[in-house]
Amino acid sequence: MKQKYFFFDIDGTLTDGSDFYGGIPDSAVTAIRRLKENGHQVAIATGRPYEKAKPMAELVGIDCMVCNGGYACYEQDICLESRGLDKKDCLHVIQECRAVHIPFCVSCDDTFAFYSHEEGFLEAVQPCIFRGTLKILPNLNYTKIPEIHRILIALKPGEETMIRDYHSLVPMRYHETYVVVEPDDKFHGIETMMRHWRGNLQDVVVFGDGLNDVKMFQQAAFSIAMGNAVAELKQEADYVTACAAEDGIREALYHFGWI
């Protein structure tokens, strides 16, 4: 059997979405173990930072990860690459937020540790759960931060246009009360991992469910959307499997004879 390189999204793909730190069907755990036994390479491809992705990867026995939307890559806890968003574009968005008094915070690395120069963000995003930490630094100078990896902006649905121009950055919505400006190029990280493994990009198979998987699906050799995926992703997919909660990963891997 020819070796394939599988990259799995986490939320809504590996998991059924019921638990941020769990919700992985037993069938997915077993199927991924069989993939590895059959000689295939298995990795995560997620928008989560490393510290939030690692516990999920460990549940399924995966030690290779593309994190932070493609801008950070790890193998056995060793960081192969990590970089931030375009700094100039980040500063432009921050300037716009401050001009119209929209609460926001930023992260400076591949973690969920956030910083802001003023109070207001946590109150503005209630009642949504904020899974990171937030430190207020009144004298924070954003221009002196070496790298900016994420910006959280307190914008409700329909308010995204209050920021007139995001430039190269993409606001993603996972919560009702704020958007996340984060890397949106998982395939960049996949290319990094494939160079590291000296693998052929034509042997890449990706699984996903969300809008932040669209670019990955457009570039990967073969793509599989979960049954619970957004319509835009299903249109890009080579195959649509069952929902994550209905053993979709096992179904697809068995269908193509990979397990």
RODO-2510 file (C-alpha; in nm, 4 decimals, decimal comma):
residues 259
     n   res          X          Y          Z
     1     m     0,0000     0,0000     0,0000
     2     k     0,1415     0,3378    -0,1035
     3     q     0,2144     0,5672     0,1890
     4     k    -0,0184     0,8651     0,2271
     5     y     0,0150     1,1756     0,4420
     6     f    -0,3038     1,2541     0,6339
     7     f    -0,3795     1,5912     0,7924
     8     f    -0,6824     1,6171     1,0216
     9     d    -0,8510     1,9319     1,1440
    10     i    -0,9567     1,9110     1,5107
    11     d    -1,2811     2,0944     1,5871
    12     g    -1,5754     1,9437     1,4023
    13     t    -1,3504     1,6921     1,2259
    14     l    -1,1695     1,4825     1,4841
    15     t    -1,4200     1,5998     1,7431
    16     d    -1,7976     1,6125     1,7340
    17     g    -1,7879     1,9683     1,8682
    18     s    -1,9347     1,8786     2,2061
    19     d    -1,6211     1,9418     2,4129
    20     f    -1,3210     2,1710     2,3515
    21     y    -1,0949     1,9135     2,5167
    22     g    -1,2721     1,5955     2,4115
    23     g    -1,5587     1,4667     2,2033
    24     i    -1,3433     1,2443     1,9801
    25     p    -1,5394     0,9319     1,8767
    26     d    -1,3762     0,6010     1,9649
    27     s    -1,4069     0,5035     1,5991
    28     a    -1,1766     0,7919     1,4999
    29     v    -0,9142     0,6936     1,7571
    30     t    -0,9164     0,3334     1,6346
    31     a    -0,9114     0,4324     1,2668
    32     i    -0,6119     0,6633     1,3112
    33     r    -0,4232     0,3931     1,4988
    34     r    -0,4862     0,1554     1,2085
    35     l    -0,3679     0,4208     0,9618
    36     k    -0,0358     0,4383     1,1417
    37     e    -0,0105     0,0601     1,1607
    38     n    -0,0578     0,0505     0,7828
    39     g     0,2450     0,2753     0,7357
    40     h     0,0773     0,6098     0,6713
    41     q     0,1936     0,9418     0,8181
    42     v    -0,0681     1,1169     1,0327
    43     a    -0,0737     1,4793     1,1482
    44     i    -0,3019     1,7516     1,2814
    45     a    -0,3838     2,0655     1,0784
    46     t    -0,5622     2,3130     1,3049
    47     g    -0,6207     2,6788     1,3701
    48     r    -0,5565     2,6166     1,7400
    49     p    -0,2246     2,7210     1,8950
    50     y     0,0092     2,4412     1,9961
    51     e    -0,0835     2,4419     2,3656
    52     k    -0,4521     2,3919     2,2823
    53     a    -0,3889     2,1379     2,0051
    54     k    -0,1451     1,9089     2,1859
    55     p    -0,3952     1,7584     2,4372
    56     m    -0,6261     1,6619     2,1503
    57     a    -0,3434     1,5169     1,9416
    58     e    -0,2334     1,3052     2,2360
    59     l    -0,5825     1,1557     2,2647
    60     v    -0,5454     1,0044     1,9186
    61     g    -0,1735     0,9274     1,9347
    62     i    -0,0555     1,1975     1,6929
    63     d     0,2757     1,3768     1,7537
    64     c     0,3014     1,5868     1,4356
    65     m     0,1032     1,9075     1,4129
    66     v     0,0374     2,2034     1,1867
    67     c    -0,0960     2,4651     1,4284
    68     n    -0,1920     2,8320     1,4318
    69     g    -0,3659     2,8127     1,0955
    70     g    -0,0549     2,6868     0,9166
    71     y     0,2003     2,9248     1,0674
    72     a     0,3474     2,6836     1,3239
    73     c     0,4683     2,3247     1,2774
    74     y     0,5751     2,0720     1,5394
    75     e     0,7077     1,7175     1,5444
    76     q     0,7437     1,5364     1,8763
    77     d     0,7261     1,8698     2,0633
    78     i     1,0041     2,0213     1,8517
    79     c     0,9054     2,3436     1,6754
    80     l     1,0001     2,3290     1,3078
    81     e     0,8563     2,6696     1,2203
    82     s     0,6595     2,9470     1,3898
    83     r     0,5819     3,2934     1,2617
    84     g     0,3293     3,5694     1,3135
    85     l     0,0855     3,7597     1,0960
    86     d     0,1920     4,0447     0,8686
    87     k     0,3020     4,3056     1,1229
    88     k     0,2149     4,6113     0,9138
    89     d    -0,1379     4,4861     0,8496
    90     c    -0,1839     4,3997     1,2178
    91     l    -0,0858     4,7520     1,3223
    92     h    -0,3295     4,8954     1,0695
    93     v    -0,6185     4,6906     1,2133
    94     i    -0,5163     4,7845     1,5683
    95     q    -0,5120     5,1510     1,4736
    96     e    -0,8641     5,1227     1,3310
    97     c    -0,9888     4,9475     1,6468
    98     r    -0,8496     5,2222     1,8654
    99     a    -0,9880     5,4982     1,6425
   100     v    -1,3479     5,3745     1,6834
   101     h    -1,3017     5,2433     2,0402
   102     i    -1,3523     4,8720     1,9699
   103     p    -1,2079     4,6512     2,2484
   104     f    -0,9416     4,4075     2,1293
   105     c    -0,6427     4,2062     2,2475
   106     v    -0,3432     4,0422     2,0805
   107     s    -0,1286     3,7333     2,1241
   108     c     0,2456     3,7504     2,0703
   109     d     0,3231     3,3816     2,0180
   110     d     0,1622     3,0456     1,9447
   111     t    -0,0370     3,0423     2,2706
   112     f    -0,3656     3,1754     2,4069
   113     a    -0,1932     3,4399     2,6208
   114     f    -0,3369     3,7767     2,5186
   115     y    -0,2513     4,1395     2,5956
   116     s    -0,4264     4,4742     2,5693
   117     h    -0,3538     4,8310     2,6689
   118     e    -0,6933     4,8755     2,8369
   119     e    -0,9817     4,6987     3,0072
   120     g    -1,3039     4,6290     2,8228
   121     f    -1,2549     4,3241     2,6042
   122     l    -1,3728     4,0575     2,8488
   123     e    -1,6820     4,2584     2,9375
   124     a    -1,7599     4,3228     2,5703
   125     v    -1,7475     3,9551     2,4694
   126     q    -1,9783     3,8241     2,7402
   127     p    -2,1442     3,5730     2,7588
   128     c    -1,9034     3,3862     2,5303
   129     i    -1,6356     3,1735     2,6924
   130     f    -1,2844     3,3192     2,6623
   131     r    -1,0384     3,0281     2,6770
   132     g    -0,7195     3,2297     2,7027
   133     t    -0,5558     3,4596     2,9556
   134     l    -0,5634     3,8380     2,9273
   135     k    -0,3126     4,0760     3,0819
   136     i    -0,3685     4,4511     3,0787
   137     l    -0,0565     4,6598     3,0148
   138     p    -0,1538     5,0307     3,0101
   139     n     0,1744     5,1335     2,8471
   140     l     0,1704     4,8566     2,5853
   141     n     0,3280     4,9731     2,2596
   142     y     0,2013     4,7437     1,9842
   143     t     0,4690     4,8602     1,7403
   144     k     0,7375     4,7106     1,9648
   145     i     0,5841     4,3624     1,9818
   146     p     0,8159     4,1415     1,7691
   147     e     0,5346     3,9251     1,6312
   148     i     0,1547     3,9312     1,6479
   149     h    -0,0064     3,5898     1,6047
   150     r    -0,3747     3,6714     1,6677
   151     i    -0,6046     3,9663     1,7246
   152     l    -0,9376     3,9184     1,8996
   153     i    -1,1828     4,1985     1,8223
   154     a    -1,5140     4,2529     2,0035
   155     l    -1,7409     4,2639     1,6985
   156     k    -2,0862     4,1068     1,6855
   157     p    -2,2317     3,9631     1,3622
   158     g    -2,2822     4,2430     1,1110
   159     e    -2,0244     4,4712     1,2753
   160     e    -1,7209     4,3349     1,0886
   161     t    -1,7271     4,6305     0,8466
   162     m    -1,6556     4,8702     1,1332
   163     i    -1,2966     4,7830     1,0450
   164     r    -1,2773     4,9327     0,6981
   165     d    -0,9798     4,7349     0,5665
   166     y    -0,8222     4,4181     0,7047
   167     h    -0,5645     4,4162     0,4208
   168     s    -0,4163     4,0638     0,3979
   169     l    -0,5744     3,9555     0,7265
   170     v    -0,8927     3,7488     0,7554
   171     p    -1,1468     3,7874     1,0396
   172     m    -1,2915     3,4479     1,1352
   173     r    -1,6009     3,4052     1,3498
   174     y    -1,6236     3,1168     1,5955
   175     h    -1,8155     3,3130     1,8618
   176     e    -2,1138     3,5456     1,8628
   177     t    -1,9424     3,8376     2,0334
   178     y    -1,5978     3,8578     1,8747
   179     v    -1,3957     3,7758     1,5656
   180     v    -1,0502     3,6214     1,5499
   181     v    -0,7913     3,7589     1,3112
   182     e    -0,5543     3,4660     1,2705
   183     p    -0,3446     3,2827     1,0095
   184     d    -0,5582     3,1266     0,7380
   185     d    -0,3181     2,9111     0,5380
   186     k    -0,3010     2,5571     0,6729
   187     f    -0,1523     2,4358     0,3469
   188     h     0,1564     2,6485     0,4076
   189     g     0,2187     2,4397     0,7184
   190     i     0,1462     2,1189     0,5280
   191     e     0,4098     2,2150     0,2718
   192     t     0,6569     2,2761     0,5547
   193     m     0,5872     1,9320     0,7035
   194     m     0,6111     1,7618     0,3659
   195     r     0,9502     1,9199     0,2978
   196     h     1,0636     1,8029     0,6401
   197     w     0,9452     1,4487     0,5645
   198     r     1,0644     1,4675     0,2025
   199     g     0,7227     1,3491     0,0961
   200     n     0,5303     1,4028    -0,2276
   201     l     0,2524     1,6621    -0,2097
   202     q     0,0484     1,4427    -0,4440
   203     d     0,0150     1,1938    -0,1594
   204     v    -0,1476     1,4424     0,0816
   205     v    -0,5016     1,3787     0,2088
   206     v    -0,6776     1,6433     0,4204
   207     f    -0,9901     1,6277     0,6374
   208     g    -1,1845     1,9355     0,7490
   209     d    -1,5197     2,0984     0,8170
   210     g    -1,4866     2,4781     0,8398
   211     l    -1,4249     2,7922     0,6399
   212     n    -1,0650     2,8009     0,7602
   213     d    -1,0136     2,4719     0,5714
   214     v    -1,1154     2,6104     0,2292
   215     k    -0,7654     2,7164     0,1174
   216     m    -0,6267     2,3819     0,2336
   217     f    -0,8902     2,1954     0,0307
   218     q    -0,8222     2,4059    -0,2790
   219     q    -0,4527     2,3153    -0,2734
   220     a    -0,4387     1,9606    -0,1368
   221     a    -0,4176     1,6637    -0,3731
   222     f    -0,7202     1,4998    -0,2113
   223     s    -0,9708     1,6475     0,0332
   224     i    -1,2454     1,4965     0,2462
   225     a    -1,5189     1,7082     0,4068
   226     m    -1,7122     1,5917     0,7093
   227     g    -2,0886     1,5550     0,6773
   228     n    -2,1236     1,8441     0,9233
   229     a    -1,8964     2,0711     0,7158
   230     v    -2,0079     2,4108     0,5893
   231     a    -2,1522     2,4146     0,2380
   232     e    -1,8618     2,6168     0,0982
   233     l    -1,6153     2,3454     0,2002
   234     k    -1,8256     2,0594     0,0680
   235     q    -1,8182     2,2277    -0,2732
   236     e    -1,4372     2,2123    -0,2697
   237     a    -1,4150     1,8526    -0,1438
   238     d    -1,3253     1,5458    -0,3458
   239     y    -1,5384     1,3372    -0,1107
   240     v    -1,7956     1,4068     0,1606
   241     t    -1,8077     1,1548     0,4429
   242     a    -2,0481     1,1157     0,7346
   243     c    -2,0628     1,3636     1,0231
   244     a    -1,7852     1,3569     1,2811
   245     a    -2,0256     1,2249     1,5446
   246     e    -2,1412     0,9506     1,3064
   247     d    -1,7984     0,7895     1,2534
   248     g    -1,7170     0,9994     0,9473
   249     i    -1,3411     0,9555     0,9719
   250     r    -1,3613     0,5779     0,9928
   251     e    -1,6145     0,5668     0,7083
   252     a    -1,3914     0,7638     0,4691
   253     l    -1,0705     0,5771     0,5547
   254     y    -1,2440     0,2422     0,5101
   255     h    -1,4166     0,3548     0,1887
   256     f    -1,0833     0,4274     0,0198
   257     g    -0,9093     0,1178     0,1549
   258     w    -0,6620     0,3032     0,3742
   259     i    -0,7577     0,0974     0,6780
***
